[in-house]
């Protein structure tokens, strides 16, 4: 029975494919930490980053929601993220969102499980979106 206490719920994972789902995630960011992962299904660098995000999901609790947007298959919603959140599009890319604002983002080789864990723990500095 002690083993059940050690089992924690993994991070919540959703794929976003439309504007309505993005709106729900933005609403959710007002009560829970949200990570949006922009993924190119045709890019090997993005495949590596996706593996890092999957490892993060397995090691995180349900206090965070992780969302993936496939940038080729769901281009309109990917573009909407760029417009609404004011962060230049890249893929792979992760955006850490709280209260509808990007607090931190990274792309390409910077997308790692370790950096996501540090961000979730509040150990990374907020981004300067003017850069």
NUVEXDREN-658722 format. One record per residue: residue number from 1; residue in three letters; y negated, x, z negated of N, C-alpha, C in turn. Coordinates in nm, 3 decimals, padded with zeros to 5 digits. Last residue first. Layout:
<pt n="NUM" res="Ala" n_yy="Y" n_xx="X" n_zz="Z" ca_yy="Y" ca_xx="X" ca_zz="Z" c_yy="Y" c_xx="X" c_zz="Z"/>
...
END
This chain:
<pt n="131" res="Unk" n_yy="-04.120" n_xx="01.377" n_zz="02.653" ca_yy="-04.075" ca_xx="01.501" ca_zz="02.718" c_yy="-04.018" c_xx="01.473" c_zz="02.854"/>
<pt n="130" res="Unk" n_yy="-04.159" n_xx="01.137" n_zz="02.533" ca_yy="-04.263" ca_xx="01.180" ca_zz="02.627" c_yy="-04.222" c_xx="01.307" c_zz="02.700"/>
<pt n="129" res="Unk" n_yy="-03.974" n_xx="01.088" n_zz="02.342" ca_yy="-03.950" ca_xx="01.031" ca_zz="02.473" c_yy="-04.056" c_xx="01.069" c_zz="02.575"/>
<pt n="128" res="Unk" n_yy="-03.837" n_xx="01.290" n_zz="02.131" ca_yy="-03.974" ca_xx="01.266" ca_zz="02.177" c_yy="-03.959" c_xx="01.216" c_zz="02.320"/>
<pt n="127" res="Unk" n_yy="-03.580" n_xx="01.170" n_zz="01.914" ca_yy="-03.627" ca_xx="01.228" ca_zz="02.040" c_yy="-03.776" c_xx="01.203" c_zz="02.056"/>
<pt n="126" res="Unk" n_yy="-03.516" n_xx="01.262" n_zz="01.573" ca_yy="-03.547" ca_xx="01.163" ca_zz="01.677" c_yy="-03.602" c_xx="01.231" c_zz="01.801"/>
<pt n="125" res="Unk" n_yy="-03.265" n_xx="01.505" n_zz="01.492" ca_yy="-03.404" ca_xx="01.463" ca_zz="01.492" c_yy="-03.426" c_xx="01.356" c_zz="01.599"/>
<pt n="124" res="Unk" n_yy="-02.958" n_xx="01.435" n_zz="01.325" ca_yy="-03.033" ca_xx="01.484" ca_zz="01.441" c_yy="-03.176" c_xx="01.432" c_zz="01.433"/>
<pt n="123" res="Unk" n_yy="-02.832" n_xx="01.319" n_zz="01.110" ca_yy="-02.856" ca_xx="01.463" ca_zz="01.104" c_yy="-02.925" c_xx="01.519" c_zz="01.228"/>
<pt n="122" res="Unk" n_yy="-02.740" n_xx="01.062" n_zz="01.080" ca_yy="-02.883" ca_xx="01.086" ca_zz="01.062" c_yy="-02.919" c_xx="01.233" c_zz="01.057"/>
<pt n="121" res="Unk" n_yy="-02.483" n_xx="01.007" n_zz="01.145" ca_yy="-02.507" ca_xx="01.043" ca_zz="01.006" c_yy="-02.655" c_xx="01.071" c_zz="00.977"/>
<pt n="120" res="Unk" n_yy="-02.508" n_xx="00.974" n_zz="01.417" ca_yy="-02.471" ca_xx="00.858" ca_zz="01.336" c_yy="-02.502" c_xx="00.883" c_zz="01.188"/>
<pt n="119" res="Unk" n_yy="-02.555" n_xx="01.242" n_zz="01.484" ca_yy="-02.657" ca_xx="01.141" ca_zz="01.507" c_yy="-02.632" c_xx="01.018" c_zz="01.421"/>
<pt n="118" res="Unk" n_yy="-02.310" n_xx="01.358" n_zz="01.422" ca_yy="-02.432" ca_xx="01.403" ca_zz="01.353" c_yy="-02.543" c_xx="01.299" c_zz="01.367"/>
<pt n="117" res="Unk" n_yy="-02.145" n_xx="01.223" n_zz="01.605" ca_yy="-02.121" ca_xx="01.208" ca_zz="01.461" c_yy="-02.245" c_xx="01.248" c_zz="01.382"/>
<pt n="116" res="Unk" n_yy="-02.253" n_xx="01.316" n_zz="01.846" ca_yy="-02.257" ca_xx="01.174" ca_zz="01.816" c_yy="-02.237" c_xx="01.150" c_zz="01.666"/>
<pt n="115" res="Unk" n_yy="-02.192" n_xx="01.587" n_zz="01.824" ca_yy="-02.333" ca_xx="01.545" ca_zz="01.825" c_yy="-02.346" c_xx="01.396" c_zz="01.797"/>
<pt n="114" res="Unk" n_yy="-01.909" n_xx="01.573" n_zz="01.828" ca_yy="-01.980" ca_xx="01.632" ca_zz="01.714" c_yy="-02.126" c_xx="01.587" c_zz="01.709"/>
<pt n="113" res="Unk" n_yy="-01.852" n_xx="01.465" n_zz="02.079" ca_yy="-01.817" ca_xx="01.390" ca_zz="01.960" c_yy="-01.897" c_xx="01.442" c_zz="01.840"/>
<pt n="112" res="Unk" n_yy="-02.120" n_xx="01.511" n_zz="02.315" ca_yy="-02.001" ca_xx="01.557" ca_zz="02.243" c_yy="-01.977" c_xx="01.469" c_zz="02.121"/>
<pt n="111" res="Unk" n_yy="-02.319" n_xx="01.568" n_zz="02.562" ca_yy="-02.247" ca_xx="01.450" ca_zz="02.511" c_yy="-02.118" c_xx="01.498" c_zz="02.448"/>
<pt n="110" res="Unk" n_yy="-02.415" n_xx="01.792" n_zz="02.678" ca_yy="-02.462" ca_xx="01.764" ca_zz="02.542" c_yy="-02.393" c_xx="01.642" c_zz="02.481"/>
<pt n="109" res="Unk" n_yy="-02.339" n_xx="01.799" n_zz="02.940" ca_yy="-02.258" ca_xx="01.877" ca_zz="02.844" c_yy="-02.299" c_xx="01.853" c_zz="02.699"/>
<pt n="108" res="Unk" n_yy="-02.500" n_xx="01.495" n_zz="03.004" ca_yy="-02.411" ca_xx="01.597" ca_zz="03.059" c_yy="-02.331" c_xx="01.668" c_zz="02.949"/>
<pt n="107" res="Unk" n_yy="-02.741" n_xx="01.410" n_zz="02.749" ca_yy="-02.671" ca_xx="01.392" ca_zz="02.876" c_yy="-02.585" c_xx="01.513" c_zz="02.907"/>
<pt n="106" res="Unk" n_yy="-02.880" n_xx="01.206" n_zz="02.487" ca_yy="-02.828" ca_xx="01.333" ca_zz="02.538" c_yy="-02.757" c_xx="01.304" c_zz="02.670"/>
<pt n="105" res="Unk" n_yy="-03.111" n_xx="01.071" n_zz="02.246" ca_yy="-03.028" ca_xx="01.061" ca_zz="02.366" c_yy="-02.987" c_xx="01.201" c_zz="02.410"/>
<pt n="104" res="Unk" n_yy="-03.241" n_xx="00.865" n_zz="01.986" ca_yy="-03.187" ca_xx="00.994" ca_zz="02.029" c_yy="-03.110" c_xx="00.971" c_zz="02.158"/>
<pt n="103" res="Unk" n_yy="-03.352" n_xx="00.620" n_zz="01.958" ca_yy="-03.384" ca_xx="00.719" ca_zz="01.856" c_yy="-03.341" c_xx="00.859" c_zz="01.897"/>
<pt n="102" res="Unk" n_yy="-03.480" n_xx="00.364" n_zz="02.141" ca_yy="-03.395" ca_xx="00.482" ca_zz="02.151" c_yy="-03.442" c_xx="00.583" c_zz="02.048"/>
<pt n="101" res="Unk" n_yy="-03.491" n_xx="00.034" n_zz="02.004" ca_yy="-03.560" ca_xx="00.159" ca_zz="02.036" c_yy="-03.459" c_xx="00.273" c_zz="02.046"/>
<pt n="100" res="Unk" n_yy="-03.380" n_xx="-00.196" n_zz="01.899" ca_yy="-03.425" ca_xx="-00.198" ca_zz="02.038" c_yy="-03.501" c_xx="-00.073" c_zz="02.083"/>
<pt n="99" res="Unk" n_yy="-03.283" n_xx="-00.112" n_zz="01.648" ca_yy="-03.399" ca_xx="-00.202" ca_zz="01.658" c_yy="-03.465" c_xx="-00.196" c_zz="01.795"/>
<pt n="98" res="Unk" n_yy="-03.150" n_xx="00.175" n_zz="01.789" ca_yy="-03.163" ca_xx="00.099" ca_zz="01.665" c_yy="-03.291" c_xx="00.016" c_zz="01.678"/>
<pt n="97" res="Unk" n_yy="-02.937" n_xx="00.371" n_zz="01.987" ca_yy="-03.038" ca_xx="00.265" ca_zz="01.981" c_yy="-03.033" c_xx="00.196" c_zz="01.846"/>
<pt n="96" res="Unk" n_yy="-02.877" n_xx="00.650" n_zz="02.165" ca_yy="-02.858" ca_xx="00.596" ca_zz="02.030" c_yy="-02.972" c_xx="00.499" c_zz="02.005"/>
<pt n="95" res="Unk" n_yy="-02.725" n_xx="00.705" n_zz="02.465" ca_yy="-02.850" ca_xx="00.661" ca_zz="02.405" c_yy="-02.817" c_xx="00.599" c_zz="02.270"/>
<pt n="94" res="Unk" n_yy="-02.580" n_xx="00.942" n_zz="02.680" ca_yy="-02.567" ca_xx="00.855" ca_zz="02.562" c_yy="-02.706" c_xx="00.828" c_zz="02.507"/>
<pt n="93" res="Unk" n_yy="-02.461" n_xx="00.996" n_zz="03.010" ca_yy="-02.574" ca_xx="00.991" ca_zz="02.917" c_yy="-02.538" c_xx="00.902" c_zz="02.800"/>
<pt n="92" res="Unk" n_yy="-02.338" n_xx="01.172" n_zz="03.298" ca_yy="-02.320" ca_xx="01.089" ca_zz="03.179" c_yy="-02.442" c_xx="01.100" c_zz="03.086"/>
<pt n="91" res="Unk" n_yy="-02.641" n_xx="01.059" n_zz="03.420" ca_yy="-02.503" ca_xx="01.026" ca_zz="03.385" c_yy="-02.419" c_xx="01.152" c_zz="03.398"/>
<pt n="90" res="Unk" n_yy="-02.968" n_xx="00.934" n_zz="03.359" ca_yy="-02.878" ca_xx="01.045" ca_zz="03.387" c_yy="-02.737" c_xx="00.993" c_zz="03.363"/>
<pt n="89" res="Unk" n_yy="-03.293" n_xx="00.796" n_zz="03.375" ca_yy="-03.149" ca_xx="00.781" ca_zz="03.397" c_yy="-03.082" c_xx="00.916" c_zz="03.424"/>
<pt n="88" res="Unk" n_yy="-03.533" n_xx="00.834" n_zz="03.118" ca_yy="-03.492" ca_xx="00.867" ca_zz="03.254" c_yy="-03.340" c_xx="00.861" c_zz="03.267"/>
<pt n="87" res="Unk" n_yy="-03.606" n_xx="00.568" n_zz="02.912" ca_yy="-03.543" ca_xx="00.700" ca_zz="02.917" c_yy="-03.492" c_xx="00.722" c_zz="03.058"/>
<pt n="86" res="Unk" n_yy="-03.698" n_xx="00.309" n_zz="02.856" ca_yy="-03.793" ca_xx="00.415" ca_zz="02.889" c_yy="-03.736" c_xx="00.555" c_zz="02.887"/>
<pt n="85" res="Unk" n_yy="-03.565" n_xx="00.075" n_zz="02.812" ca_yy="-03.566" ca_xx="00.172" ca_zz="02.703" c_yy="-03.653" c_xx="00.294" c_zz="02.732"/>
<pt n="84" res="Unk" n_yy="-03.602" n_xx="-00.076" n_zz="03.048" ca_yy="-03.632" ca_xx="-00.134" ca_zz="02.916" c_yy="-03.645" c_xx="-00.031" c_zz="02.805"/>
<pt n="83" res="Unk" n_yy="-03.530" n_xx="00.104" n_zz="03.259" ca_yy="-03.660" ca_xx="00.037" ca_zz="03.253" c_yy="-03.695" c_xx="-00.009" c_zz="03.112"/>
<pt n="82" res="Unk" n_yy="-03.267" n_xx="00.182" n_zz="03.190" ca_yy="-03.371" ca_xx="00.282" ca_zz="03.215" c_yy="-03.509" c_xx="00.220" c_zz="03.199"/>
<pt n="81" res="Unk" n_yy="-03.143" n_xx="-00.070" n_zz="03.180" ca_yy="-03.149" ca_xx="00.014" ca_zz="03.059" c_yy="-03.260" c_xx="00.118" c_zz="03.073"/>
<pt n="80" res="Unk" n_yy="-03.164" n_xx="-00.144" n_zz="03.449" ca_yy="-03.235" ca_xx="-00.221" ca_zz="03.348" c_yy="-03.248" c_xx="-00.142" c_zz="03.217"/>
<pt n="79" res="Unk" n_yy="-02.985" n_xx="00.032" n_zz="03.568" ca_yy="-03.129" ca_xx="00.044" ca_zz="03.598" c_yy="-03.213" c_xx="-00.030" c_zz="03.495"/>
<pt n="78" res="Unk" n_yy="-02.751" n_xx="-00.079" n_zz="03.464" ca_yy="-02.784" ca_xx="00.061" ca_zz="03.436" c_yy="-02.934" c_xx="00.085" c_zz="03.459"/>
<pt n="77" res="Unk" n_yy="-02.756" n_xx="-00.328" n_zz="03.582" ca_yy="-02.773" ca_xx="-00.321" ca_zz="03.436" c_yy="-02.804" c_xx="-00.177" c_zz="03.393"/>
<pt n="76" res="Unk" n_yy="-02.722" n_xx="-00.252" n_zz="03.859" ca_yy="-02.840" ca_xx="-00.328" ca_zz="03.812" c_yy="-02.862" c_xx="-00.318" c_zz="03.661"/>
<pt n="75" res="Unk" n_yy="-02.467" n_xx="-00.101" n_zz="03.862" ca_yy="-02.597" ca_xx="-00.036" ca_zz="03.883" c_yy="-02.717" c_xx="-00.119" c_zz="03.835"/>
<pt n="74" res="Unk" n_yy="-02.192" n_xx="-00.108" n_zz="03.793" ca_yy="-02.290" ca_xx="-00.198" ca_zz="03.729" c_yy="-02.431" c_xx="-00.141" c_zz="03.741"/>
<pt n="73" res="Unk" n_yy="-02.054" n_xx="00.088" n_zz="03.935" ca_yy="-02.007" ca_xx="-00.050" ca_zz="03.940" c_yy="-02.109" c_xx="-00.150" c_zz="03.887"/>
<pt n="72" res="Unk" n_yy="-02.204" n_xx="00.316" n_zz="03.863" ca_yy="-02.182" ca_xx="00.281" ca_zz="04.003" c_yy="-02.149" c_xx="00.132" c_zz="04.015"/>
<pt n="71" res="Unk" n_yy="-02.210" n_xx="00.325" n_zz="03.582" ca_yy="-02.335" ca_xx="00.325" ca_zz="03.657" c_yy="-02.319" c_xx="00.291" c_zz="03.804"/>
<pt n="70" res="Unk" n_yy="-02.077" n_xx="00.139" n_zz="03.341" ca_yy="-02.032" ca_xx="00.216" ca_zz="03.457" c_yy="-02.145" c_xx="00.210" c_zz="03.560"/>
<pt n="69" res="Unk" n_yy="-02.162" n_xx="00.156" n_zz="03.016" ca_yy="-02.207" ca_xx="00.100" ca_zz="03.143" c_yy="-02.156" c_xx="00.193" c_zz="03.251"/>
<pt n="68" res="Unk" n_yy="-02.033" n_xx="00.088" n_zz="02.698" ca_yy="-02.028" ca_xx="00.170" ca_zz="02.818" c_yy="-02.082" c_xx="00.089" c_zz="02.935"/>
<pt n="67" res="Unk" n_yy="-02.112" n_xx="00.105" n_zz="02.353" ca_yy="-02.109" ca_xx="00.029" ca_zz="02.477" c_yy="-02.107" c_xx="00.125" c_zz="02.595"/>
<pt n="66" res="Unk" n_yy="-02.027" n_xx="00.083" n_zz="02.021" ca_yy="-02.036" ca_xx="00.174" ca_zz="02.136" c_yy="-02.018" c_xx="00.091" c_zz="02.262"/>
<pt n="65" res="Unk" n_yy="-02.162" n_xx="00.023" n_zz="01.709" ca_yy="-02.111" ca_xx="-00.041" ca_zz="01.829" c_yy="-02.132" c_xx="00.056" c_zz="01.945"/>
<pt n="64" res="Unk" n_yy="-02.086" n_xx="00.107" n_zz="01.373" ca_yy="-02.151" ca_xx="00.139" ca_zz="01.500" c_yy="-02.081" c_xx="00.065" c_zz="01.614"/>
<pt n="63" res="Unk" n_yy="-01.934" n_xx="00.037" n_zz="01.167" ca_yy="-02.078" ca_xx="00.030" ca_zz="01.143" c_yy="-02.156" c_xx="00.059" c_zz="01.271"/>
<pt n="62" res="Unk" n_yy="-01.664" n_xx="00.071" n_zz="01.193" ca_yy="-01.723" ca_xx="-00.041" ca_zz="01.266" c_yy="-01.871" c_xx="-00.061" c_zz="01.233"/>
<pt n="61" res="Unk" n_yy="-01.647" n_xx="00.435" n_zz="01.209" ca_yy="-01.619" ca_xx="00.304" ca_zz="01.151" c_yy="-01.688" c_xx="00.194" c_zz="01.233"/>
<pt n="60" res="Unk" n_yy="-01.495" n_xx="00.689" n_zz="01.415" ca_yy="-01.609" ca_xx="00.618" ca_zz="01.356" c_yy="-01.566" c_xx="00.484" c_zz="01.299"/>
<pt n="59" res="Unk" n_yy="-01.290" n_xx="00.805" n_zz="01.553" ca_yy="-01.325" ca_xx="00.864" ca_zz="01.423" c_yy="-01.437" c_xx="00.790" c_zz="01.351"/>
<pt n="58" res="Unk" n_yy="-01.272" n_xx="00.668" n_zz="01.793" ca_yy="-01.154" ca_xx="00.673" ca_zz="01.706" c_yy="-01.187" c_xx="00.720" c_zz="01.566"/>
<pt n="57" res="Unk" n_yy="-01.525" n_xx="00.724" n_zz="01.902" ca_yy="-01.489" ca_xx="00.586" ca_zz="01.867" c_yy="-01.372" c_xx="00.586" c_zz="01.767"/>
<pt n="56" res="Unk" n_yy="-01.501" n_xx="01.000" n_zz="01.953" ca_yy="-01.599" ca_xx="00.952" ca_zz="01.856" c_yy="-01.562" c_xx="00.811" c_zz="01.808"/>
<pt n="55" res="Unk" n_yy="-01.313" n_xx="00.992" n_zz="02.157" ca_yy="-01.279" ca_xx="01.060" ca_zz="02.032" c_yy="-01.373" c_xx="01.015" c_zz="01.920"/>
<pt n="54" res="Unk" n_yy="-01.469" n_xx="00.860" n_zz="02.350" ca_yy="-01.347" ca_xx="00.797" ca_zz="02.299" c_yy="-01.303" c_xx="00.860" c_zz="02.168"/>
<pt n="53" res="Unk" n_yy="-01.665" n_xx="01.058" n_zz="02.392" ca_yy="-01.705" ca_xx="00.928" ca_zz="02.336" c_yy="-01.583" c_xx="00.856" c_zz="02.279"/>
<pt n="52" res="Unk" n_yy="-01.505" n_xx="01.257" n_zz="02.507" ca_yy="-01.576" ca_xx="01.285" ca_zz="02.382" c_yy="-01.617" c_xx="01.154" c_zz="02.313"/>
<pt n="51" res="Unk" n_yy="-01.428" n_xx="01.122" n_zz="02.740" ca_yy="-01.325" ca_xx="01.162" ca_zz="02.643" c_yy="-01.389" c_xx="01.191" c_zz="02.507"/>
<pt n="50" res="Unk" n_yy="-01.676" n_xx="01.104" n_zz="02.862" ca_yy="-01.608" ca_xx="00.980" ca_zz="02.822" c_yy="-01.499" c_xx="01.012" c_zz="02.721"/>
<pt n="49" res="Unk" n_yy="-01.719" n_xx="01.373" n_zz="02.925" ca_yy="-01.806" ca_xx="01.308" ca_zz="02.826" c_yy="-01.741" c_xx="01.179" c_zz="02.773"/>
<pt n="48" res="Unk" n_yy="-01.525" n_xx="01.402" n_zz="03.123" ca_yy="-01.517" ca_xx="01.483" ca_zz="03.001" c_yy="-01.599" c_xx="01.418" c_zz="02.891"/>
<pt n="47" res="Unk" n_yy="-01.630" n_xx="01.223" n_zz="03.312" ca_yy="-01.495" ca_xx="01.200" ca_zz="03.257" c_yy="-01.476" c_xx="01.278" c_zz="03.128"/>
<pt n="46" res="Unk" n_yy="-01.870" n_xx="01.349" n_zz="03.373" ca_yy="-01.874" ca_xx="01.221" ca_zz="03.303" c_yy="-01.737" c_xx="01.187" c_zz="03.243"/>
<pt n="45" res="Unk" n_yy="-01.770" n_xx="01.562" n_zz="03.512" ca_yy="-01.847" ca_xx="01.588" ca_zz="03.389" c_yy="-01.853" c_xx="01.461" c_zz="03.306"/>
<pt n="44" res="Unk" n_yy="-01.651" n_xx="01.434" n_zz="03.735" ca_yy="-01.567" ca_xx="01.501" ca_zz="03.635" c_yy="-01.641" c_xx="01.533" c_zz="03.504"/>
<pt n="43" res="Unk" n_yy="-01.739" n_xx="01.115" n_zz="03.855" ca_yy="-01.789" ca_xx="01.247" ca_zz="03.816" c_yy="-01.700" c_xx="01.312" c_zz="03.710"/>
<pt n="42" res="Unk" n_yy="-01.696" n_xx="00.850" n_zz="03.906" ca_yy="-01.661" ca_xx="00.945" ca_zz="04.012" c_yy="-01.697" c_xx="01.089" c_zz="03.977"/>
<pt n="41" res="Unk" n_yy="-01.790" n_xx="00.688" n_zz="03.707" ca_yy="-01.644" ca_xx="00.696" ca_zz="03.723" c_yy="-01.601" c_xx="00.793" c_zz="03.831"/>
<pt n="40" res="Unk" n_yy="-02.037" n_xx="00.767" n_zz="03.493" ca_yy="-02.007" ca_xx="00.767" ca_zz="03.636" c_yy="-01.857" c_xx="00.788" c_zz="03.653"/>
<pt n="39" res="Unk" n_yy="-02.179" n_xx="00.592" n_zz="03.224" ca_yy="-02.063" ca_xx="00.666" ca_zz="03.275" c_yy="-02.051" c_xx="00.653" c_zz="03.426"/>
<pt n="38" res="Unk" n_yy="-02.366" n_xx="00.580" n_zz="02.942" ca_yy="-02.375" ca_xx="00.558" ca_zz="03.087" c_yy="-02.275" c_xx="00.651" c_zz="03.153"/>
<pt n="37" res="Unk" n_yy="-02.333" n_xx="00.434" n_zz="02.638" ca_yy="-02.282" ca_xx="00.545" ca_zz="02.718" c_yy="-02.289" c_xx="00.506" c_zz="02.865"/>
<pt n="36" res="Unk" n_yy="-02.515" n_xx="00.355" n_zz="02.359" ca_yy="-02.489" ca_xx="00.315" ca_zz="02.497" c_yy="-02.448" c_xx="00.441" c_zz="02.573"/>
<pt n="35" res="Unk" n_yy="-02.462" n_xx="00.271" n_zz="02.031" ca_yy="-02.463" ca_xx="00.383" ca_zz="02.125" c_yy="-02.428" c_xx="00.328" c_zz="02.262"/>
<pt n="34" res="Unk" n_yy="-02.622" n_xx="00.123" n_zz="01.758" ca_yy="-02.561" ca_xx="00.105" ca_zz="01.889" c_yy="-02.572" c_xx="00.235" c_zz="01.968"/>
<pt n="33" res="Unk" n_yy="-02.606" n_xx="-00.004" n_zz="01.428" ca_yy="-02.635" ca_xx="00.110" ca_zz="01.515" c_yy="-02.557" c_xx="00.093" c_zz="01.645"/>
<pt n="32" res="Unk" n_yy="-02.717" n_xx="-00.336" n_zz="01.360" ca_yy="-02.610" ca_xx="-00.236" ca_zz="01.362" c_yy="-02.654" c_xx="-00.122" c_zz="01.455"/>
<pt n="31" res="Unk" n_yy="-02.925" n_xx="-00.507" n_zz="01.384" ca_yy="-02.846" ca_xx="-00.514" ca_zz="01.262" c_yy="-02.738" c_xx="-00.409" c_zz="01.251"/>
<pt n="30" res="Unk" n_yy="-03.047" n_xx="-00.461" n_zz="01.622" ca_yy="-03.135" ca_xx="-00.492" ca_zz="01.509" c_yy="-03.059" c_xx="-00.502" c_zz="01.377"/>
<pt n="29" res="Unk" n_yy="-02.853" n_xx="-00.436" n_zz="01.810" ca_yy="-02.911" ca_xx="-00.311" ca_zz="01.759" c_yy="-03.008" c_xx="-00.335" c_zz="01.643"/>
<pt n="28" res="Unk" n_yy="-02.804" n_xx="-00.696" n_zz="01.893" ca_yy="-02.712" ca_xx="-00.637" ca_zz="01.795" c_yy="-02.772" c_xx="-00.511" c_zz="01.732"/>
<pt n="27" res="Unk" n_yy="-02.998" n_xx="-00.718" n_zz="02.091" ca_yy="-03.007" ca_xx="-00.800" ca_zz="01.970" c_yy="-02.923" c_xx="-00.740" c_zz="01.858"/>
<pt n="26" res="Unk" n_yy="-02.884" n_xx="-00.540" n_zz="02.272" ca_yy="-03.017" ca_xx="-00.510" ca_zz="02.217" c_yy="-03.041" c_xx="-00.592" c_zz="02.090"/>
<pt n="25" res="Unk" n_yy="-02.649" n_xx="-00.681" n_zz="02.327" ca_yy="-02.640" ca_xx="-00.550" ca_zz="02.262" c_yy="-02.775" c_xx="-00.512" c_zz="02.201"/>
<pt n="24" res="Unk" n_yy="-02.754" n_xx="-00.904" n_zz="02.456" ca_yy="-02.678" ca_xx="-00.922" ca_zz="02.332" c_yy="-02.668" c_xx="-00.791" c_zz="02.255"/>
<pt n="23" res="Unk" n_yy="-02.865" n_xx="-00.780" n_zz="02.682" ca_yy="-02.951" ca_xx="-00.851" ca_zz="02.586" c_yy="-02.882" c_xx="-00.872" c_zz="02.452"/>
<pt n="22" res="Unk" n_yy="-02.630" n_xx="-00.695" n_zz="02.806" ca_yy="-02.726" ca_xx="-00.596" ca_zz="02.756" c_yy="-02.820" c_xx="-00.659" c_zz="02.655"/>
<pt n="21" res="Unk" n_yy="-02.523" n_xx="-00.942" n_zz="02.876" ca_yy="-02.451" ca_xx="-00.859" ca_zz="02.778" c_yy="-02.543" c_xx="-00.751" c_zz="02.722"/>
<pt n="20" res="Unk" n_yy="-02.716" n_xx="-01.019" n_zz="03.067" ca_yy="-02.695" ca_xx="-01.101" ca_zz="02.947" c_yy="-02.625" c_xx="-01.020" c_zz="02.838"/>
<pt n="19" res="Unk" n_yy="-02.685" n_xx="-00.828" n_zz="03.270" ca_yy="-02.809" ca_xx="-00.833" ca_zz="03.193" c_yy="-02.792" c_xx="-00.911" c_zz="03.062"/>
<pt n="18" res="Unk" n_yy="-02.351" n_xx="-00.685" n_zz="03.274" ca_yy="-02.458" ca_xx="-00.774" ca_zz="03.321" c_yy="-02.576" c_xx="-00.773" c_zz="03.223"/>
<pt n="17" res="Unk" n_yy="-02.161" n_xx="-00.521" n_zz="03.166" ca_yy="-02.160" ca_xx="-00.535" ca_zz="03.311" c_yy="-02.274" c_xx="-00.621" c_zz="03.364"/>
<pt n="16" res="Unk" n_yy="-02.050" n_xx="-00.310" n_zz="02.917" ca_yy="-02.161" ca_xx="-00.395" ca_zz="02.958" c_yy="-02.164" c_xx="-00.400" c_zz="03.110"/>
<pt n="15" res="Unk" n_yy="-01.772" n_xx="-00.300" n_zz="02.709" ca_yy="-01.828" ca_xx="-00.259" ca_zz="02.837" c_yy="-01.936" c_xx="-00.360" c_zz="02.875"/>
<pt n="14" res="Unk" n_yy="-01.748" n_xx="-00.204" n_zz="02.366" ca_yy="-01.768" ca_xx="-00.308" ca_zz="02.467" c_yy="-01.812" c_xx="-00.241" c_zz="02.596"/>
<pt n="13" res="Unk" n_yy="-01.615" n_xx="-00.137" n_zz="02.046" ca_yy="-01.637" ca_xx="-00.091" ca_zz="02.183" c_yy="-01.648" c_xx="-00.211" c_zz="02.277"/>
<pt n="12" res="Unk" n_yy="-01.681" n_xx="-00.044" n_zz="01.714" ca_yy="-01.668" ca_xx="-00.155" ca_zz="01.807" c_yy="-01.698" c_xx="-00.102" c_zz="01.947"/>
<pt n="11" res="Unk" n_yy="-01.496" n_xx="00.212" n_zz="01.551" ca_yy="-01.621" ca_xx="00.162" ca_zz="01.607" c_yy="-01.590" c_xx="00.048" c_zz="01.705"/>
<pt n="10" res="Unk" n_yy="-01.210" n_xx="00.108" n_zz="01.354" ca_yy="-01.281" ca_xx="00.194" ca_zz="01.448" c_yy="-01.413" c_xx="00.130" c_zz="01.489"/>
<pt n="9" res="Unk" n_yy="-01.157" n_xx="00.058" n_zz="01.011" ca_yy="-01.175" ca_xx="-00.003" ca_zz="01.141" c_yy="-01.254" c_xx="00.093" c_zz="01.229"/>
<pt n="8" res="Unk" n_yy="-00.938" n_xx="00.276" n_zz="00.834" ca_yy="-01.068" ca_xx="00.214" ca_zz="00.854" c_yy="-01.071" c_xx="00.154" c_zz="00.994"/>
<pt n="7" res="Unk" n_yy="-00.688" n_xx="00.330" n_zz="00.605" ca_yy="-00.713" ca_xx="00.291" ca_zz="00.743" c_yy="-00.849" c_xx="00.221" c_zz="00.751"/>
<pt n="6" res="Unk" n_yy="-00.660" n_xx="00.357" n_zz="00.334" ca_yy="-00.711" ca_xx="00.471" ca_zz="00.409" c_yy="-00.746" c_xx="00.436" c_zz="00.553"/>
<pt n="5" res="Unk" n_yy="-00.541" n_xx="00.123" n_zz="00.252" ca_yy="-00.678" ca_xx="00.150" ca_zz="00.209" c_yy="-00.740" c_xx="00.263" c_zz="00.290"/>
<pt n="4" res="Unk" n_yy="-00.283" n_xx="00.153" n_zz="00.350" ca_yy="-00.370" ca_xx="00.053" ca_zz="00.411" c_yy="-00.515" c_xx="00.075" c_zz="00.372"/>
<pt n="3" res="Unk" n_yy="-00.171" n_xx="00.338" n_zz="00.175" ca_yy="-00.198" ca_xx="00.377" ca_zz="00.312" c_yy="-00.292" c_xx="00.279" c_zz="00.381"/>
<pt n="2" res="Unk" n_yy="-00.119" n_xx="00.203" n_zz="-00.058" ca_yy="-00.235" ca_xx="00.292" ca_zz="-00.056" c_yy="-00.271" c_xx="00.332" c_zz="00.086"/>
<pt n="1" res="Unk" n_yy="00.119" n_xx="00.081" n_zz="00.000" ca_yy="00.000" ca_xx="00.000" ca_zz="00.000" c_yy="-00.125" c_xx="00.085" c_zz="00.000"/>
END
